[in-house]
């Protein structure tokens, strides 16, 4: 399933926590790329990730970190 991460609504976003969520739940993303994607997301650029394992866990982690997302239909 493809998910587009739109923005982070937290007043004081935790860069490490967001990067960890991306690294753990996005397919084929290493820690360096997750950190880079986190920077883009915090600057206001949406990013697309692919999630295949345990989607409900990924959604919970995104909500916990106040990350707005949308599911991309394919």
Secondary structure, DSSP 8 states (H G I E B T S, - for coil): -EEEEEEE--TT--HHHHHHHHHHHSTT--HHHHHHHHHHHHTT--EEEE--S-HHHHHHHHHHTTEEEEEE--
